[in-house]
């Protein structure tokens, strides 16, 4: 059993990010057995869930003439436009059926504000609006976080960088993550995490 100050954060293991989903990550469901095994090692376990309204501003469908994976300027910076995914209450937004969600102490839903996307488990994409996760972890006495889930180069990376910025010791278990790898984004994400002091295990 890991010490009580080390939390496992399971990022967005949802149907739409797994094979057959609206924004499928190759091999996204392959990591589930490893995550289920890791859950037994930690005393603090948090899951995140992408949870968008149907008219979310990060959806390409909300921008006339734009296609998925194009980048547009938002008030908070550049935003990748995505296929409609993880819409609140839909099967695509549900956790994958094989993921053992019973051990979750807390589930953080993110991306529910229509005007701003949210990759990180800690902040919306403006890097200022908190999700509440930092406060929860502090009250639990957590000083180290281990991240697993989807996708390495977006939500996992943003969560890892924010956790490092907040002063946590951060480990990303790469074998329990999968990436979208959009135009080399995986290697860029790995370099950014290493530069921030994140341990890639």
DRENKOL-114874 format. One record per residue: residue number from 1; x, y negated, z negated of N, C-alpha, C, O in turn. Coordinates in steps of 0.001 Angstrom, whole numbers, plus 500000, padded with zeros to 6 digits. Each point is the difference from the previous one (the first is absolute). Layout:
<pts>
[NUM, [X, Y, Z], [X, Y, Z], [X, Y, Z], [X, Y, Z]]
...
</pts>
This chain:
<pts>
[1, [500843, 501202, 500000], [499157, 498798, 500000], [500875, 498753, 500000], [500942, 499892, 499214]]
[2, [498742, 499171, 501669], [500743, 498734, 500059], [499675, 499167, 498759], [498959, 500196, 499372]]
[3, [501933, 498874, 500278], [499725, 499135, 498849], [498769, 499126, 500233], [499622, 499739, 501142]]
[4, [499760, 499814, 497777], [498737, 499267, 500076], [500149, 498647, 500695], [499010, 499421, 500449]]
[5, [502224, 500070, 499642], [500178, 498693, 500653], [500130, 500103, 501512], [500180, 498982, 500669]]
[6, [499731, 502230, 499888], [500138, 500203, 501448], [498631, 500375, 500568], [499426, 501019, 499615]]
[7, [500048, 498158, 501304], [498684, 500237, 500586], [500123, 500497, 501440], [500898, 499596, 500737]]
[8, [498199, 501272, 499638], [499882, 500432, 501391], [498891, 499189, 500657], [498880, 499935, 499491]]
[9, [501442, 499444, 501650], [499005, 499237, 500749], [499797, 500691, 501352], [500923, 500095, 500809]]
[10, [497866, 500377, 499414], [499639, 500738, 501210], [499290, 499024, 500936], [498907, 499520, 499701]]
[11, [501726, 500197, 501432], [499543, 498942, 500900], [499137, 500554, 501143], [500498, 500726, 500860]]
[12, [498227, 498934, 499146], [499117, 500081, 501178], [499972, 501352, 500712], [500082, 500049, 501227]]
[13, [499803, 501040, 498028], [499887, 501318, 500650], [498515, 500226, 500312], [499294, 500732, 499307]]
[14, [500272, 498608, 501764], [498593, 499934, 500378], [499788, 500597, 501382], [500934, 500099, 500796]]
[15, [497839, 500294, 499479], [499710, 500706, 501248], [500403, 499216, 501239], [500511, 500584, 500955]]
[16, [499270, 498104, 499051], [500315, 499229, 501199], [501495, 499917, 500283], [500394, 499682, 501122]]
[17, [500443, 500596, 497885], [501447, 499984, 500206], [500561, 501399, 500251], [501204, 500163, 500199]]
[18, [497936, 500828, 499793], [500428, 501379, 500232], [499562, 500444, 501393], [499139, 499356, 500598]]
[19, [501431, 501728, 499935], [499648, 500446, 501349], [498490, 500069, 500203], [499272, 500551, 499175]]
[20, [500271, 498876, 501947], [498585, 499917, 500298], [499360, 498706, 499553], [498851, 499722, 500343]]
[21, [501890, 499471, 498883], [499466, 498748, 499485], [500181, 498848, 500959], [500670, 500126, 501025]]
[22, [498724, 498743, 498635], [499994, 498831, 500882], [501371, 499364, 500160], [500279, 499369, 501020]]
[23, [500579, 500793, 497977], [501358, 499460, 500049], [500950, 501084, 499493], [500723, 499827, 499019]]
[24, [499243, 501285, 501690], [500687, 501200, 499523], [501517, 499841, 500009], [500585, 499495, 500958]]
[25, [500027, 500942, 497965], [501451, 500063, 499869], [500409, 501445, 500267], [499480, 500922, 499372]]
[26, [501440, 499272, 501548], [500416, 501355, 500360], [500465, 500765, 498762], [500885, 499547, 499275]]
[27, [498514, 501609, 500496], [500373, 500815, 498846], [499542, 499435, 498674], [500509, 500385, 498947]]
[28, [498530, 498700, 501095], [499571, 499348, 498765], [499475, 500943, 498944], [500128, 499729, 498806]]
[29, [499278, 501385, 501619], [499472, 500953, 499029], [501045, 501018, 499542], [499761, 500748, 499052]]
[30, [501388, 499283, 501612], [501042, 500963, 499612], [500570, 499723, 498620], [500540, 500900, 499356]]
[31, [499344, 497849, 500181], [500620, 499616, 498728], [499126, 500317, 498796], [500447, 499871, 498860]]
[32, [498314, 500543, 501378], [499055, 500152, 498881], [500422, 501062, 498994], [499905, 499739, 498801]]
[33, [500557, 501448, 501608], [500433, 500974, 498988], [501119, 499475, 499094], [500002, 500254, 498796]]
[34, [500944, 499016, 501790], [501092, 499458, 499189], [499478, 498952, 499019], [500435, 499951, 498850]]
[35, [498631, 499210, 501606], [499423, 499000, 499093], [499240, 500677, 498873], [500133, 499608, 498840]]
[36, [499073, 501404, 501487], [499252, 500708, 498956], [500939, 500604, 498959], [499693, 500008, 498808]]
[37, [501449, 500495, 501647], [500976, 500560, 499056], [500614, 498910, 499135], [500189, 500190, 498798]]
[38, [500125, 498663, 501811], [500590, 498898, 499238], [499057, 499468, 498925], [500445, 499560, 498940]]
[39, [498254, 500480, 501335], [499032, 499473, 499037], [500112, 500685, 498638], [499688, 499397, 498973]]
[40, [500753, 501850, 501016], [500107, 500735, 498732], [501199, 499546, 499173], [500104, 500336, 498821]]
[41, [500811, 498893, 501800], [501232, 499599, 499311], [499890, 498650, 499304], [500849, 499658, 499177]]
[42, [498113, 499572, 501146], [499920, 498621, 499526], [498866, 499827, 498991], [498957, 500647, 500095]]
[43, [501274, 498457, 498932], [498988, 499693, 499006], [499139, 498808, 500395], [498896, 499826, 499483]]
[44, [501615, 499344, 501444], [499241, 498857, 500518], [499883, 500182, 501506], [501007, 500099, 500701]]
[45, [497736, 499946, 499803], [499764, 500299, 501412], [498955, 499033, 500548], [498872, 499928, 499511]]
[46, [501539, 499329, 501523], [499121, 499003, 500616], [499867, 500331, 501481], [500987, 500318, 500664]]
[47, [497795, 499605, 499846], [499746, 500190, 501424], [499559, 498661, 500592], [499303, 499227, 499344]]
[48, [501107, 500501, 501905], [499448, 498839, 500706], [499122, 500486, 501137], [500184, 501092, 500538]]
[49, [498847, 498055, 499815], [499019, 500342, 501023], [499733, 498765, 500854], [499492, 498993, 499508]]
[50, [500853, 501093, 501776], [499674, 498940, 500943], [498472, 499922, 500081], [499340, 501031, 500136]]
[51, [500086, 497751, 499782], [498553, 499900, 499798], [499487, 498729, 500673], [499759, 498985, 499347]]
[52, [500078, 501099, 501983], [499698, 498816, 500795], [498506, 499834, 500260], [499294, 500986, 500214]]
[53, [500214, 497760, 499769], [498677, 499745, 500556], [500048, 500187, 501516], [501072, 499945, 500602]]
[54, [497773, 500274, 500008], [499954, 500313, 501432], [500488, 498852, 500878], [500413, 500221, 501139]]
[55, [499541, 498553, 498335], [500421, 498833, 500785], [501383, 499505, 499591], [500283, 498806, 500100]]
[56, [500567, 502085, 499447], [501293, 499552, 499469], [500839, 499309, 501068], [500049, 500440, 501149]]
[57, [500605, 498482, 498459], [500750, 499164, 500946], [501229, 500684, 500580], [500553, 499526, 500993]]
[58, [499884, 501574, 498412], [501160, 500718, 500539], [499610, 500979, 501103], [500872, 500634, 500595]]
[59, [497835, 499497, 499685], [499550, 500914, 501050], [500062, 499300, 501362], [499516, 498879, 500152]]
[60, [501079, 501787, 500822], [500065, 499435, 501346], [498601, 499703, 500542], [499823, 499078, 500797]]
[61, [499201, 501690, 498777], [498628, 499814, 500484], [499419, 498641, 499619], [499003, 499568, 500578]]
[62, [501612, 499761, 498459], [499519, 498696, 499545], [500676, 498844, 500739], [499736, 498834, 499706]]
[63, [501134, 501486, 501251], [500754, 498977, 500730], [499799, 500210, 501498], [500515, 500960, 500574]]
[64, [498748, 498156, 500043], [499677, 500130, 501411], [501261, 500068, 500861], [500893, 499159, 499886]]
[65, [499162, 501847, 500965], [501117, 500138, 500927], [501249, 500610, 499403], [501007, 500146, 500694]]
[66, [498951, 500215, 498030], [501179, 500574, 499349], [499862, 501522, 499894], [498897, 500540, 499922]]
[67, [502244, 500123, 500077], [500033, 501451, 499899], [500694, 500439, 498714], [500797, 499254, 499432]]
[68, [498896, 501961, 500113], [500709, 500521, 498836], [501516, 499950, 500195], [500518, 500249, 501088]]
[69, [500160, 499425, 497835], [501458, 499941, 499890], [500599, 498717, 500573], [501217, 499820, 499954]]
[70, [497949, 499279, 500588], [500479, 498649, 500285], [500139, 499254, 498676], [499391, 500370, 498996]]
[71, [501418, 498577, 501020], [500223, 499196, 498793], [499394, 498621, 500212], [500206, 499372, 501039]]
[72, [499050, 500169, 497971], [499409, 498657, 500048], [500454, 499224, 498770], [500422, 500582, 499001]]
[73, [499486, 498110, 501088], [500338, 499147, 498862], [498779, 499822, 499114], [498920, 499635, 500464]]
[74, [501271, 500629, 498261], [498977, 499747, 498987], [500526, 498906, 499079], [501195, 499706, 500035]]
[75, [497964, 499687, 499149], [500490, 498969, 499076], [501146, 500471, 499109], [500805, 499194, 499535]]
[76, [499263, 502114, 500231], [501046, 500553, 499128], [501171, 500570, 500789], [500917, 500569, 499409]]
[77, [499069, 499287, 501931], [501123, 500487, 500800], [499537, 500941, 501099], [498806, 500110, 500280]]
[78, [502157, 500569, 500341], [499680, 500921, 501080], [499229, 501205, 499494], [500275, 500521, 498919]]
[79, [498760, 499915, 501872], [499158, 501127, 499615], [499868, 500961, 501184], [499571, 499609, 501085]]
[80, [500805, 501652, 498688], [499737, 501035, 500993], [498496, 500250, 500043], [499357, 500136, 498960]]
[81, [500092, 499921, 502239], [498586, 500347, 500155], [499864, 501517, 500104], [500747, 500659, 500724]]
[82, [498298, 499872, 498547], [499850, 501450, 499898], [498670, 500454, 500610], [499063, 499209, 500112]]
[83, [500858, 502060, 500279], [498678, 500554, 500288], [499138, 499920, 498733], [500527, 500006, 498887]]
[84, [498157, 499919, 501283], [499123, 500030, 498828], [500296, 501270, 499194], [500014, 501099, 500554]]
[85, [500219, 498748, 498153], [500366, 501166, 499188], [499651, 499753, 498537], [499891, 498858, 499553]]
[86, [499940, 502228, 499721], [499756, 499971, 498553], [498907, 498991, 499636], [500159, 499181, 499095]]
[87, [498738, 500905, 501634], [498873, 499111, 499727], [499248, 500508, 498776], [499702, 501189, 499879]]
[88, [500003, 497895, 499230], [499399, 500331, 498711], [498834, 500977, 500140], [499077, 499776, 500783]]
[89, [500982, 501299, 498455], [498906, 500948, 499944], [499941, 501011, 501117], [499116, 500857, 500004]]
[90, [501807, 499069, 500956], [499989, 500943, 501119], [500874, 501211, 499686], [500866, 499928, 499127]]
[91, [498915, 501196, 501581], [500857, 501171, 499781], [501478, 499697, 500233], [500862, 500578, 499338]]
[92, [499441, 498512, 501608], [501392, 499674, 500270], [500711, 499353, 498833], [501214, 500134, 499851]]
[93, [498032, 499163, 499318], [500594, 499325, 498840], [500180, 500930, 498815], [500688, 499652, 499041]]
[94, [498706, 501526, 501011], [500085, 500937, 498878], [501401, 500602, 499903], [500706, 500130, 501001]]
[95, [499680, 500232, 497781], [501248, 500740, 499836], [499893, 501338, 500733], [498921, 500586, 500097]]
[96, [502217, 499885, 500418], [500032, 501304, 500661], [499522, 501069, 499022], [500356, 499984, 498822]]
[97, [498836, 500937, 501681], [499378, 501002, 499128], [501016, 500869, 499273], [499710, 500499, 498913]]
[98, [501464, 499693, 501657], [501003, 500856, 499372], [500800, 499288, 498914], [500710, 500645, 499230]]
[99, [499179, 498031, 500705], [500734, 499242, 498980], [499303, 500174, 498656], [498785, 499836, 499892]]
[100, [501989, 500495, 499100], [499442, 500166, 498652], [499887, 498627, 499344], [500978, 499480, 499462]]
[101, [497834, 499941, 500583], [499802, 498654, 499446], [499609, 500024, 498524], [499961, 498949, 499360]]
[102, [499751, 502216, 500095], [499564, 500067, 498595], [501003, 499384, 499020], [499578, 499394, 499015]]
[103, [501747, 500740, 501218], [500940, 499438, 499027], [500132, 498474, 500023], [500697, 499438, 499155]]
[104, [498656, 499887, 501782], [500184, 498552, 500110], [499531, 499285, 498740], [498848, 500142, 499589]]
[105, [502050, 499088, 499799], [499618, 499152, 498868], [499279, 498753, 500489], [499113, 499474, 499327]]
[106, [501278, 500061, 501850], [499409, 498801, 500576], [500042, 500109, 501516], [500940, 500550, 500573]]
[107, [498004, 498906, 500076], [499976, 499889, 501453], [499915, 498521, 500343], [499053, 499313, 499615]]
[108, [501948, 500209, 501113], [500043, 498598, 500440], [499471, 499930, 501428], [500576, 500609, 500902]]
[109, [498340, 498659, 499311], [499496, 499784, 501349], [500556, 498684, 500522], [500010, 498992, 499295]]
[110, [500446, 501032, 501933], [500653, 498821, 500565], [499508, 499751, 501415], [499525, 500910, 500679]]
[111, [500599, 497825, 499759], [499545, 499640, 501329], [498517, 499724, 500079], [499424, 499997, 501088]]
[112, [499945, 499768, 497758], [498550, 499772, 500018], [499634, 498542, 500248], [498833, 499694, 500247]]
[113, [502144, 499397, 499690], [499726, 498597, 500332], [500035, 499845, 501518], [501021, 500308, 500613]]
[114, [497881, 499218, 500021], [499928, 500006, 501461], [501089, 499187, 500691], [500387, 500332, 501121]]
[115, [500112, 498622, 498248], [500892, 499070, 500686], [501479, 500326, 499836], [500849, 499309, 500563]]
[116, [499471, 501734, 498671], [501420, 500286, 499770], [500219, 501502, 499880], [499232, 500704, 499345]]
[117, [501827, 499773, 501298], [500317, 501420, 499910], [500802, 500252, 498730], [500483, 499069, 499355]]
[118, [499646, 502185, 500308], [500711, 500355, 498766], [500714, 501318, 500208], [499382, 501063, 499945]]
[119, [501928, 498872, 500296], [500791, 501216, 500121], [500462, 500483, 498623], [499940, 501190, 499692]]
[120, [500517, 497874, 499499], [500641, 500340, 498730], [498984, 500416, 498948], [498865, 499524, 499986]]
[121, [501564, 501370, 499136], [499183, 500369, 498840], [499949, 498882, 498967], [499171, 500030, 499090]]
[122, [501721, 498975, 501048], [500135, 498957, 498980], [499416, 498655, 500407], [499458, 499283, 499159]]
[123, [500646, 500359, 502139], [499558, 498689, 500467], [499335, 500115, 501364], [500299, 500900, 500785]]
[124, [498783, 498156, 499481], [499501, 499838, 501361], [501158, 499504, 500876], [501074, 499678, 499492]]
[125, [498703, 500264, 501811], [501088, 499640, 500917], [500461, 498549, 499901], [500981, 499620, 500640]]
[126, [498323, 499565, 498567], [500529, 498656, 499739], [501112, 500039, 498963], [500621, 498975, 499717]]
[127, [499637, 502204, 499713], [501042, 500226, 498982], [499705, 499278, 498694], [500861, 499933, 499123]]
[128, [497945, 499530, 500739], [499641, 499234, 498804], [498777, 500551, 499269], [499968, 500006, 498770]]
[129, [499030, 500455, 501974], [498757, 500467, 499385], [500210, 501404, 499431], [500213, 500938, 500767]]
[130, [499734, 499232, 497901], [500321, 501296, 499406], [498836, 500981, 500093], [498835, 499605, 500040]]
[131, [501503, 501663, 499992], [498985, 501054, 499964], [499620, 500383, 498574], [498962, 500623, 499779]]
[132, [501878, 499005, 499252], [499796, 500402, 498617], [500870, 501175, 499583], [500046, 500347, 498820]]
[133, [500645, 500269, 502134], [500797, 501185, 499670], [501157, 499675, 499060], [500278, 500756, 499070]]
[134, [500395, 498122, 501170], [501135, 499639, 499142], [499556, 499887, 498537], [500662, 500522, 499103]]
[135, [498229, 498801, 500667], [499503, 499856, 498637], [499673, 501335, 499368], [500294, 500228, 498826]]
[136, [499098, 500655, 501947], [499664, 501331, 499474], [501257, 500762, 499607], [500074, 500574, 498913]]
[137, [500919, 499427, 501981], [501224, 500738, 499707], [500718, 499428, 498781], [500535, 500750, 499184]]
[138, [499478, 497930, 500693], [500656, 499381, 498832], [499336, 500446, 498712], [500682, 500311, 499024]]
[139, [497988, 499724, 500965], [499305, 500395, 498771], [500213, 501477, 499681], [499839, 500419, 498854]]
[140, [500520, 500362, 502150], [500318, 501417, 499780], [501472, 500216, 499654], [500420, 501129, 499747]]
[141, [500365, 497790, 500240], [501410, 500115, 499662], [500863, 500540, 501113], [501078, 500538, 499749]]
[142, [498457, 499326, 501484], [500724, 500544, 501154], [501102, 499043, 500437], [499777, 498795, 500118]]
[143, [501409, 501748, 500119], [501112, 499195, 500511], [500610, 500576, 501275], [500870, 499379, 500611]]
[144, [498676, 501798, 499786], [500503, 500637, 501220], [498819, 500579, 500765], [499060, 500528, 499406]]
[145, [500997, 499367, 501923], [498931, 500552, 500823], [500595, 500878, 501094], [501050, 499698, 500567]]
[146, [498256, 501388, 499710], [500346, 500905, 501081], [498855, 499961, 500998], [498847, 500229, 499636]]
[147, [501473, 499477, 501641], [498975, 499805, 501022], [500008, 501136, 501003], [501053, 500472, 500429]]
[148, [497734, 499958, 499937], [499804, 501006, 501036], [498769, 499583, 500813], [499195, 499195, 499531]]
[149, [500654, 501345, 501680], [498768, 499747, 500736], [500213, 499417, 501384], [501011, 500256, 500654]]
[150, [498006, 498950, 499781], [499909, 499525, 501384], [499806, 498491, 500048], [499258, 499448, 499187]]
[151, [501373, 499903, 501719], [501061, 500492, 500868], [501318, 499384, 499528], [500021, 498891, 499465]]
[152, [501066, 501833, 500736], [501301, 499587, 499480], [500348, 498565, 500362], [500501, 499241, 499170]]
[153, [499227, 500394, 502083], [500481, 498732, 500530], [499018, 498846, 499810], [500296, 498870, 500390]]
[154, [498556, 501394, 499026], [499058, 498915, 499721], [499618, 499995, 498514], [500649, 499318, 499206]]
[155, [498333, 501413, 500413], [499509, 499871, 498626], [500998, 500510, 498958], [500107, 499427, 498915]]
[156, [500612, 501630, 501400], [501008, 500476, 499044], [501128, 498972, 499889], [500408, 499641, 498896]]
[157, [500092, 499888, 502245], [501086, 499019, 499971], [499589, 498729, 499244], [500729, 499551, 499116]]
[158, [498143, 499881, 501210], [499563, 498761, 499344], [499841, 500214, 498491], [500359, 499135, 499201]]
[159, [499106, 502010, 500426], [499837, 500297, 498575], [501356, 500118, 499310], [500190, 499503, 498890]]
[160, [500747, 501162, 501781], [501333, 500178, 499420], [500711, 498663, 499838], [500608, 499738, 498961]]
[161, [499318, 499411, 502071], [500676, 498698, 499922], [499389, 499126, 498908], [500722, 499320, 499271]]
[162, [497950, 500695, 500614], [499365, 499200, 498952], [500336, 500544, 498618], [500234, 499227, 499071]]
[163, [499792, 502083, 500786], [500343, 500585, 498701], [501422, 499612, 499591], [500258, 499686, 498838]]
[164, [500667, 500341, 502140], [501378, 499598, 499710], [500055, 498522, 499624], [500714, 499617, 499073]]
[165, [498539, 499562, 501641], [499966, 498559, 499727], [499446, 499725, 498599], [500389, 499028, 499353]]
[166, [498710, 501828, 500188], [499399, 499845, 498666], [500877, 500575, 498892], [499675, 499871, 498820]]
[167, [501435, 500762, 501557], [500941, 500474, 498993], [499921, 501467, 499656], [500676, 500450, 499075]]
[168, [498515, 500313, 501646], [499934, 501443, 499755], [501197, 500705, 500648], [500535, 499534, 501006]]
[169, [499868, 501572, 498417], [500895, 500917, 500679], [499148, 500815, 500971], [499014, 500616, 499595]]
[170, [501357, 499389, 501674], [499114, 500536, 501041], [500675, 501143, 500752], [501142, 499887, 500447]]
[171, [498124, 501214, 499679], [500432, 501129, 500814], [498911, 500320, 501008], [498822, 500057, 499649]]
[172, [501568, 500153, 501606], [499078, 500482, 501025], [500431, 501413, 500375], [501133, 500216, 500430]]
[173, [497970, 500736, 499407], [500286, 501393, 500371], [499672, 500149, 501484], [498844, 500201, 500371]]
[174, [502170, 499702, 500463], [499763, 499938, 501452], [499334, 501251, 500548], [499220, 499922, 500948]]
[175, [501078, 501227, 498467], [499389, 501237, 500493], [498516, 500071, 499693], [499282, 500809, 500589]]
[176, [500250, 498352, 498496], [498571, 499947, 499649], [499346, 498752, 500584], [498986, 499523, 499491]]
[177, [501609, 499952, 501589], [499451, 498863, 500742], [500068, 500333, 501493], [500763, 500869, 500422]]
[178, [498444, 498440, 500346], [500101, 500056, 501458], [499849, 498577, 500528], [499397, 499148, 499347]]
[179, [501160, 500599, 501852], [500050, 498645, 500544], [499193, 499871, 501288], [499787, 500979, 500716]]
[180, [499770, 497800, 499566], [499413, 499683, 501300], [501115, 499821, 501023], [499873, 500436, 501145]]
[181, [501219, 498924, 498446], [501183, 499724, 500833], [499618, 499251, 501270], [500117, 500514, 501112]]
[182, [499426, 498264, 498687], [499561, 499109, 501075], [501197, 499166, 500463], [500427, 499084, 499297]]
[183, [500111, 501231, 501878], [501135, 499249, 500561], [501186, 499923, 499034], [500574, 498932, 499789]]
[184, [499779, 502211, 499634], [501153, 500040, 499104], [499723, 499554, 498585], [500933, 499734, 499242]]
[185, [497789, 500178, 500379], [499662, 499473, 498674], [500471, 500895, 498862], [500207, 499516, 498887]]
[186, [499966, 501778, 501364], [500447, 500883, 498922], [501431, 499659, 499581], [500281, 499870, 498808]]
[187, [500617, 499985, 502156], [501385, 499696, 499649], [500108, 498618, 499362], [500777, 499803, 499066]]
[188, [498447, 499245, 501436], [499981, 498668, 499386], [499526, 500085, 498544], [500550, 499342, 499117]]
[189, [498433, 501469, 500654], [499465, 500154, 498641], [501034, 500640, 499076], [500161, 499579, 498854]]
[190, [500532, 501433, 501642], [501016, 500668, 499174], [501105, 499014, 499621], [500438, 499963, 498850]]
[191, [500008, 499243, 502116], [501055, 499028, 499714], [499525, 498960, 498989], [500741, 499639, 499086]]
[192, [498027, 499881, 501073], [499474, 498992, 499078], [499889, 500556, 498587], [500314, 499310, 499030]]
[193, [499242, 501933, 500853], [499865, 500601, 498668], [501365, 500221, 499347], [500183, 499724, 498815]]
[194, [500755, 500769, 501960], [501348, 500193, 499456], [500618, 498675, 499569], [500637, 499921, 498950]]
[195, [499175, 499043, 501859], [500530, 498674, 499656], [499405, 499474, 498709], [500649, 499247, 499273]]
[196, [498106, 501151, 500434], [499318, 499528, 498782], [500319, 500848, 498779], [499498, 499742, 498906]]
[197, [501348, 501279, 501289], [500369, 500851, 498865], [499086, 501175, 499773], [500091, 500670, 498972]]
[198, [499017, 499594, 501986], [499107, 501163, 499896], [500800, 501277, 500272], [500799, 500058, 500935]]
[199, [498974, 500952, 498241], [500645, 501306, 500200], [499147, 500810, 500963], [498820, 500235, 499740]]
[200, [501773, 500193, 501374], [499315, 500876, 500945], [500434, 501428, 499698], [501146, 500384, 500235]]
[201, [497928, 500379, 499249], [500326, 501344, 499494], [499604, 501056, 501032], [500192, 501194, 499766]]
</pts>
